[in-house]
Amino acid sequence: MLVGAITVEMTKQGLKNGFIHGWAVGIGGMTIDLLLIMALYLGLANFLALPYIQMPLWIVGAVFLLILAYDSIKNADKDITLAGEKVTKSFFSTYRNGILVASSPGNLVFWVSVFGAVLADSFAENGANQFIIVALGILTGILMHDIGLLTIVSLTRKVMNRNMIKWTSIIAGILLFGFACYFIYEFIIDLKNFI
């Protein structure tokens, strides 16, 4: 699995608030993944691939990621729960972060271009049953990735202190900012090609 914005956010939340909160981000991401599978099944992949649809998505995604990056850096020393302490952050807020990150154009374009091609091919060759099997295989792979990553993060978290977690959150914010800049770059490229 490629390291993307969802992986960064899952790792950050997993370190700051434990396995369940990191997984909440992953579940938020998988919610969008499931919706995209359904959209691909219904033939909406071609619509999402249109340049005048993708361009606004790049900007909206960049804004979401910039907000998450800012929040990650600004609140790097807040809401840190060390192993054994009671978590104060809500499950829903980390789930929402997963949905926001997964709604970014990078994820949408990845789904449309990579998984969309695989799923469309399986649908064209073998019909709906094969499509569902391949889609379930993809979701199972994502779930295994999330659980494996968060298991490592939760074990690592037990030996980290507040300062180490704070700096990890700052680095995660910088990486999210980098993804946002990439989205802005893609928007500019698409805009130049469109004009």
Secondary structure, DSSP 8 states (H G I E B T S, - for coil): ----HHHHHHHHHHHHH-HHHHHHHHHHHHHHHHHHHHHHHTTTHHHHTSHHHHHHHHHHHHHHHHHHHHHHHHTTTSS---TTS---S-HHHHHHHHHHHHTSHHHHHHIIIIIHHHHHHHHHHH-HHHHHHHHHHHHHHHHHHHHHHHHHHHHHHTT--HHHHHHHHHHHHHHHHHHHHHHHHHHHHHHHHH-
